[in-house]
Amino acid sequence: MGPWGLPLLVATLAGCLFPARGCVICDPKVREALNSLEADYLPGHLEANHQKKVMEKIKQAVEDFKDLPIDEDSYMGVVDEATLEKASWSLLKDMKRITDSDAKGELFVKEMLWMLHLAKNTFASYAAQFQKEAFCPNKCGLMLQPLIWCSTCQKQVHACRKSKNCGEREVKVHQMEDMILDCELNWHKISQGLTDYSFYRASVTP
């Protein structure tokens, strides 16, 4: 490796990975993997005088995942646990692939740079999917959805308020048969807290 090879790669790593996409740093498993990379892998695979700077850039890149541009269709600064778990698993799998390959020096930095570049795009797609399909999925009523704020890694309950009118559902029952009332909607299963139902009997004029 030439005298300027690794320093130039480190500078490229810093420039190309900002802003990154996601908030996987909120996952303790990711933080543990980064600490292990620094303590266990780098000492035997990178020159000592480059280890600290490379590790700082890697950690900063992962922390900067929270800086995804705010957009109603793709990212609002929050994700649910399922999305965070999926993104974290993808990143950890790719990190393990690099360490299992025993990459060293300039090759290691190149591999890590490219992997994090792909991880940005991967999280962007996960975040957009969550925003479109799972963010406040209730069409009516009040849903309490537990979410993770990427800027602080705090888990909080978000109130998804929609129209109180959920429409009508017609149930036909023959005389002397039991009537079973099932008011559960698709989003009830992921709503935090109790789901309240109100029933009333309407008199029908023949």
N, C-alpha and C positions, 0 to 999 in steps of 0.2 A: 504494500500500500504506500502510495506516495506521501510526501510530507504534508500536502494540502488536501488529500482525499477526504479523510474523516472530518476535519473541521468544516469543509464545504458542505458535506452531507448533513452535518448537525445544523448548519445555518439554513439549509433547505428544509430540514425537518421542522424548524421553527416557523418558517414562512409559509409552507404549504398547508399546515394543519390548523390555521386560524382563519375564520372561526370553525371549530369542529361541531359535530352534530350529536346531541344526545345528553343524557345525564347518568351514564352508567357508573360514574364515580360514586354515586349514592349507594351502590351495592357493596356491602362489606367484602364479598368474595372477590370483587375487582380490586379493591384496595389491598387485600391480602396478596393477590397475585402480583400486583405492582411492587409491593415490598419484597416479595420473594425474588422477583426479577432483579431487583437492585442488590439484595444481600447474597443471593445464591448463584445467580446466573452470570451477571456482568463481570464479577471478579475473575472468572476464568475464560471470558470470551471477548473482553474489550480492554484496551490499554488503560492503565490506571488513571492517567491524566485526562482521559475522555469520559470516564464513567459518570462522574457527577453531572457534567453538563448534559450528556445524552439523557440521563435519567430525569433531570429536571424538565427537559423538553417533552419527554414522553408523558410524564405526570401532568404537565400543564396542558398538553393536548387533550388528554382524557378529561381533565377538569373543565376544559373549555367546551365540552360537549353541550353544556347547558346554554350556550350562547346561540342556539339556533334562532333564526329570525322569527318573530311572532307573526303568525298567519292563521286566520280562522280555519283554513282548509288543511293545514299541515302541522301546526304546532302552536300551543298556547302556553308553553312553559310548564306543563304538567304531563305526567303519564300515570298509568295504573300499574299495579304490581306485575301483572302478566306481561305488559310491554317491556318493563324494566328487566324482568327475568329473561325474556327472550333476547333482548339486546345484549345483556351481560353474558349470557351463555355463548352467543355468537362471538363476542370479543374474546372471551376466555379460551374458546376452542382455537381461535386463530393465534392467540399468544402461545398456547401449548404447541401448536404446529411448528412455530418458529423455534421454540426452545428445544423441542424434540429433534429438530433438524441439526442442532448443535452449531448453528451459524455463528460466526465470529467476525469481529472487526467491522470492516466496511460492508461486508455482506449482511451482517446482522442489522446494521442501521438501515440499509436499503430495504431489507425484508420488513422491518418494523414500520418504516415510512409508508411502504405500499399497503401493508395490512391496515394501518390506521386510516389511510385514505379510503380504502374499501369500507372500513367500519363506519366512517362518516355517512356514506351513502346508504349503508344497511340500516343505520338508526333512523335516517331521514325517512326511509320507506316505512319502518315500523311506527314512527311517530305519526306519519300521515294516515296510516291505516287506523291507528287508535283514534285520531281526531275525527275521522269520517265515520267510523263504525261503533266506537265504544265510549266516546266522550259524551256524557249526558244522553244516553240512548233513549230515555223516556220520551214518549210523544205527548204525554199528559201527566198531570199530578206532580208531586214533589218527590224527587229521588235524592237520597243522600249517598253520594259516591266518594269512597276513599281514594284520594289521589296523592301522588308524590310530587312536590314542587322541586323542580330541577335546580333552581337557584340556591336553595337552602337544604335540599335533601330531607325536608320535613314532610311527614305524612299527615295530611289533614283531610277533613270531610268537607266536600264541596256540595252545596245545595243546588240541585238542578231543578229549577222551577219552570213548569210548563202549565198550560191551561188546565184548570181543574176538571173540565169536561172531558171525560174519557169515552164519551159516546154510550150507546146502548147495546146490550147483548140480549137477544131474544132466546128464551128457553121454553120449549114446549114440553109439557108433562101430561100424560094421560091420567085420567081419574084413578085414584087409589095407588098411584105410583109415587115413589119417593122423588123429591126434587133435589138435585145436587147443584149447588151454586159454586162455580169455580171462577173467581175474578182475577186469578193470577195472570199477569202480563209478563212478557219475556224479560223485561228489565228488573222485575221484582227480585229475582234470585241474586242479583249483584248489588242491590241496594242495601246500604247499611242501616241497621235498626229495624224496628217493627214496621210492617205494612198494615195500614188501617183500611178496613172495608166498612162501608155503610150500606145497610139493606133497608128497604121499606116496601110495604105492600101497597100497591096501587089498586084502587077499586075500579073495575071496568063496568061501564054501563052497557047492558045488553041491547 
